[in-house]
Amino acid sequence: MSETIKFDQDRLKKVTSILVSQSRPADENSPYFEIAKKYGIKVDFRPFIQIDGVSYKEFRKQKINILDHTAVIFTSRNAIDHFFRICTEGRIEVPATMKYFCISEQTANYLQKYIVIRKRKIFSGTKTAVELIELIRKHKKEKFLYPCSDVRKNEIPEFADTEEFQFTEATMYQTGSSDLSDLEDVYYDIIAFFSPSGIKSLFDNFPDFKQNVTRIAAFGPTTAKAVEDAGLILDIQAPLPNAPSMTGALELYIRKANNI
């Protein structure tokens, strides 16, 4: 345990259950399953948000011509899915010359679901918007299209506002709160959040939610801020200096709380 990481001693109670506000990982080797097995902890998964695609008819109201652009910026798999869905619904054939700028290598690899990636020009960062922005800056002559949700992070649009290059934001899907009513009488020691939308969903479903001894974990600064803005106590913040993932931060907390 790093000496720089401090947990609230008054709230450092034994952990026996965790609710992860995302879908269950498809990979059975996921670190979440390792934590459950290693520490004998119940780990459940439940998406707090749902993604709904914008219809092609609604998309057309934005008066955006996809083929006017020479490059597409992808910050998630959802953006990729809905970009190609819109293209299919609109019978738009994306040219082989289109360039793709992806926030991570994993996101870039996901493109192979729709295109032969070895034949396309694909650029990727390593998970941060800052790195993606640097890639975009090196190709400022391109005409960029940014498929996104109605709820999205600000880094890339704000960068576009301060730099002189052609940039079009296209809302192709919407983020809404899932129905969590079946969780009303269910208790977990820790709930892990990954976006401000997850916090919004919590209060959309349970307006009178009281945290009490439930520990809240948040990934990323915007999620952490949403936790605090909602009047909740942030017990576990990821990433940590020696734990770059949510699972790493959770494990550090568990080891401390459970005296392991």
C-alpha positions in Angstrom: 0.0 0.0 0.0 1.4 3.3 -1.0 1.9 5.8 1.8 0.4 8.5 -0.4 -3.0 6.9 -0.5 -5.2 7.8 2.4 -8.6 6.2 3.1 -11.1 7.6 5.6 -10.5 5.4 8.6 -14.0 5.9 10.0 -15.5 4.5 6.8 -12.9 1.7 6.3 -15.1 -1.2 7.0 -15.0 -4.8 5.7 -16.0 -5.3 2.1 -18.1 -8.3 1.2 -20.0 -7.1 -1.9 -19.4 -4.8 -4.9 -21.8 -3.5 -7.5 -20.1 -2.4 -10.8 -22.3 0.0 -12.7 -21.3 -1.6 -16.1 -22.2 -4.7 -18.1 -20.7 -8.0 -17.0 -17.3 -8.4 -18.8 -17.3 -10.9 -21.6 -13.8 -12.0 -20.7 -13.9 -14.6 -18.0 -10.3 -13.6 -17.1 -11.5 -10.1 -16.1 -9.7 -8.7 -13.0 -13.2 -8.3 -11.4 -13.6 -12.1 -11.3 -10.1 -12.4 -9.9 -11.0 -10.1 -7.1 -14.2 -12.0 -6.4 -12.3 -15.3 -6.2 -9.2 -14.1 -4.4 -11.0 -12.3 -1.6 -14.3 -14.2 -1.5 -16.3 -11.1 -2.4 -19.6 -11.0 -4.2 -19.2 -8.8 -7.4 -22.3 -8.0 -9.4 -22.7 -6.0 -12.6 -25.5 -3.8 -13.7 -25.4 -1.0 -16.3 -26.7 2.2 -14.8 -27.0 3.9 -18.2 -28.5 2.7 -21.5 -27.5 3.8 -25.0 -30.2 4.5 -27.6 -29.3 5.3 -31.2 -30.6 8.4 -32.9 -32.6 7.5 -36.0 -31.3 8.4 -39.4 -34.4 10.7 -39.8 -33.4 12.5 -36.6 -29.8 12.6 -37.6 -30.6 14.3 -40.9 -32.2 17.2 -39.0 -28.6 18.1 -37.9 -27.9 18.8 -41.6 -24.6 17.0 -41.5 -23.1 15.4 -44.7 -20.8 12.6 -43.6 -19.1 12.5 -46.9 -18.1 16.2 -46.6 -15.5 14.9 -44.1 -12.1 13.3 -44.5 -11.6 12.0 -41.0 -13.6 10.6 -38.1 -12.8 10.9 -34.4 -13.8 7.9 -32.3 -13.7 8.0 -28.5 -15.7 4.8 -27.8 -17.1 1.6 -29.3 -20.5 3.1 -29.1 -19.5 5.9 -31.4 -18.1 3.4 -33.9 -21.3 1.3 -33.8 -23.6 4.2 -34.3 -21.5 5.9 -36.9 -21.6 2.8 -39.1 -25.3 2.2 -38.3 -26.2 5.7 -39.5 -24.1 5.1 -42.6 -26.0 1.8 -43.3 -29.4 3.4 -42.7 -28.5 6.3 -44.9 -27.0 4.0 -47.6 -23.8 6.0 -47.2 -20.7 4.3 -48.5 -17.7 5.4 -46.5 -14.7 5.9 -48.9 -11.5 3.9 -48.3 -9.7 7.2 -48.1 -11.5 8.1 -44.8 -9.1 8.5 -41.9 -9.9 7.3 -38.4 -8.6 8.9 -35.2 -9.2 6.6 -32.1 -8.7 7.4 -28.5 -7.1 4.0 -27.8 -5.6 1.0 -29.6 -8.5 -1.1 -28.3 -11.0 1.3 -29.9 -9.0 1.2 -33.1 -9.0 -2.6 -33.2 -12.8 -2.5 -32.8 -13.1 -0.9 -36.2 -12.4 -4.3 -37.8 -16.0 -5.2 -37.0 -16.9 -2.8 -39.9 -13.8 -2.3 -42.1 -10.6 -4.1 -43.1 -8.3 -2.1 -40.9 -5.0 -3.0 -42.6 -6.2 -1.1 -45.7 -7.2 2.1 -43.9 -5.4 5.0 -42.3 -6.0 4.6 -38.6 -4.3 6.7 -35.8 -4.7 5.9 -32.1 -3.6 7.2 -28.7 -3.3 5.3 -25.5 -6.6 6.1 -23.7 -6.4 9.8 -23.0 -8.0 12.7 -24.9 -4.8 14.7 -24.6 -2.9 12.2 -26.7 -5.8 12.0 -29.2 -5.8 15.8 -29.5 -2.1 15.8 -30.2 -2.7 13.4 -33.1 -5.5 15.6 -34.4 -3.2 18.7 -34.2 -0.7 17.0 -36.5 -3.4 16.5 -39.2 -5.3 19.9 -38.9 -5.9 20.0 -42.7 -8.4 17.2 -42.4 -12.2 17.8 -42.1 -13.1 16.0 -38.9 -16.4 14.4 -37.9 -16.9 13.7 -34.2 -19.7 11.1 -33.6 -20.8 11.3 -30.0 -23.6 11.1 -27.5 -25.9 13.9 -26.3 -23.9 13.5 -23.1 -20.2 13.7 -23.9 -16.9 15.0 -22.4 -15.7 18.4 -23.3 -12.0 18.0 -24.1 -12.2 17.5 -27.9 -15.0 20.1 -28.6 -13.2 22.7 -26.5 -10.0 21.9 -28.3 -11.8 22.4 -31.6 -13.1 25.8 -30.4 -9.5 27.0 -29.7 -7.8 25.7 -32.8 -8.4 26.6 -36.5 -9.5 23.4 -38.2 -12.7 22.0 -39.6 -14.7 20.1 -37.0 -18.3 18.9 -36.9 -19.9 17.4 -33.8 -22.6 14.8 -34.7 -25.0 13.4 -32.1 -25.6 9.8 -33.2 -26.8 8.2 -29.9 -28.2 9.2 -26.6 -27.4 8.3 -23.0 -30.2 7.6 -20.6 -30.8 6.2 -17.2 -31.5 2.5 -16.9 -34.4 1.2 -14.8 -32.9 0.1 -11.6 -36.1 -0.3 -9.6 -35.3 -4.0 -8.8 -32.2 -2.8 -6.8 -34.3 -0.7 -4.4 -33.9 -3.1 -1.4 -30.5 -4.4 -2.4 -27.4 -3.4 -0.4 -23.8 -3.3 -1.5 -20.7 -2.4 0.4 -19.2 -0.6 -2.6 -20.8 0.9 -5.8 -18.3 1.6 -8.6 -19.1 4.5 -11.0 -17.5 5.3 -14.3 -19.2 8.5 -15.6 -21.3 11.4 -14.3 -24.3 9.7 -16.2 -24.0 6.8 -13.7 -24.4 9.2 -10.8 -27.4 10.9 -12.5 -29.0 7.4 -13.0 -28.6 6.6 -9.3 -30.6 9.7 -8.3 -33.1 9.4 -11.2 -34.0 5.9 -9.9 -33.6 6.7 -6.2 -34.1 10.4 -5.5 -33.9 9.8 -1.8 -30.7 7.7 -1.9 -28.8 7.8 1.4 -25.2 6.7 1.2 -24.7 5.8 4.9 -21.9 3.2 5.0 -21.9 2.4 1.3 -18.6 3.2 -0.1 -18.5 5.0 -3.5 -15.7 4.4 -6.1 -15.3 6.7 -9.1 -13.1 6.4 -12.2 -11.8 9.6 -13.6 -11.9 13.2 -12.4 -15.3 14.1 -14.0 -16.9 11.2 -12.3 -15.3 12.0 -9.0 -16.6 15.6 -9.3 -20.1 14.3 -10.0 -20.0 12.2 -6.8 -19.0 15.2 -4.7 -21.4 17.5 -6.5 -24.2 15.1 -5.6 -23.3 15.4 -1.9 -21.9 11.9 -1.7 -18.6 10.8 0.0 -16.0 9.7 -2.4 -14.2 6.8 -0.8 -12.2 5.3 -3.7 -10.9 7.3 -6.6 -9.3 5.7 -9.6 -6.9 5.8 -11.2 -4.3 5.9 -8.4 -0.6 6.3 -8.8 0.1 2.6 -8.3 -3.4 1.4 -9.5 -4.2 2.7 -13.0 -7.5 0.8 -13.2 -10.7 0.6 -11.2 -10.0 -3.0 -10.3 -6.5 -2.0 -9.0 -7.9 0.8 -6.8 -10.7 -1.5 -5.5 -8.1 -4.2 -4.6 -6.0 -1.7 -2.7 -9.0 -0.6 -0.7 -10.2 -4.2 0.0 -6.7 -5.2 1.2 -6.8 -2.3 3.6 -10.4 -2.6 4.7 -10.3 -6.4 5.2 -6.9 -6.4 6.9 -5.2 -8.6 4.2 
